[in-house]
Amino acid sequence: MEHRLLRAFVAVAEELHFGRAARRLHISQPPLSMQIRRLEEDLGARLFERDRRGVSLTVSGEALLGRARHLLAEADRARAEVQRVESGDGGVLSVAYTAAATHRLLPRVVPLLRARLPQVRLELRELRSAEQAQAIREGRIELGLVCAPVDALDLALHPLVHERLVVALPAKHLLARRKILGVTDLDGLPYVGVRPDVEPGWALGATRALHAAGVRLQVVQETDSKVAMLGLIAAGLGLSVVSESMRELGRHGVVFRPLRGINLRLLLAAITPREPTPRALAFLTLARASGRASPAAAVRKR
């Protein structure tokens, strides 16, 4: 049964007048009568009684009316759902993230996304920055949150947050008494770091900046995660240089101090295909509006 014919049937059934039903459908009466006859022929049943007193539903017409309304409502819902998905207001948004994005960015953006686009279902998966580009190419995710730079010349890079470096050190460390540390204060001290291959963009950027400033790193331990690294710092094994958003982790026994002498800013960015989906664009808009990046930051394509 064609939806066009069902709509014609419902209009006549509700108006019980072909002229009023035709005006409601914005067509003339002869085409409407033809549509009703075609539907009756398709079903092999008379749907209306017509006489000088007017139009009335047959028993078959009464049986069809409820189901016709249901079918038309389902079609309208399906159309609306497809339009929401196409516009970015519905569907599933698959986002990969590196751990650095969980410190400040995601806690701010996710509530905004749920409030603004309640029909969008958010799927989050943790992936290292180096793995996210391939996940986008394979269609497994629509957007990735990475510690830039990453090797993704075929994708679009969207700068979101520039983070300063701070020093994380044991609360009982002698340097913890100072409010601000200079980079030369770290020279030769025991150092705890995350393995460079975990997030090479940030790890190598920080260590190279320290070396350029003349600081010799005495690496005593490398870990697989920043949470483990903070635990070892709390245990007194050494200190580390980290992104300022790690303050949000609030590890007992660890204090954070601003670092002078290094102008490096670590970039947290999003990567997408060169033509992002509407849902990904909505996420990027909210990420910028969250206050963690400049609203005027332009999309940079690599």
ABEGO torsion letter per residue (X at the ends): XBAAAAAAAAAAAAAGBAAAAAAAAGBBAAAAAAAAAAAAAAAGBBABBBBAAEBBBBAAAAAAAAAAAAAAAAAAAAAAAAAAAAAGABEBBBBBBBAAAAAAAAAAAAAAAAAABAABBBBBBBBBAAAAAAAAAAGABABBBBBOBBBBAABBBBBABBBBBBBBBBAABAAAABABBBAAAABGBBBBBBBAAABAAAAAAAAAAAAAAGBBBBBABBBABAAAAAAAAAAGAEBBBBBAAAAAAGBBGBBBBBBBGBABBBBBBBBBBABBBAAAAAAAAAAAAAGABBAABBBBBX
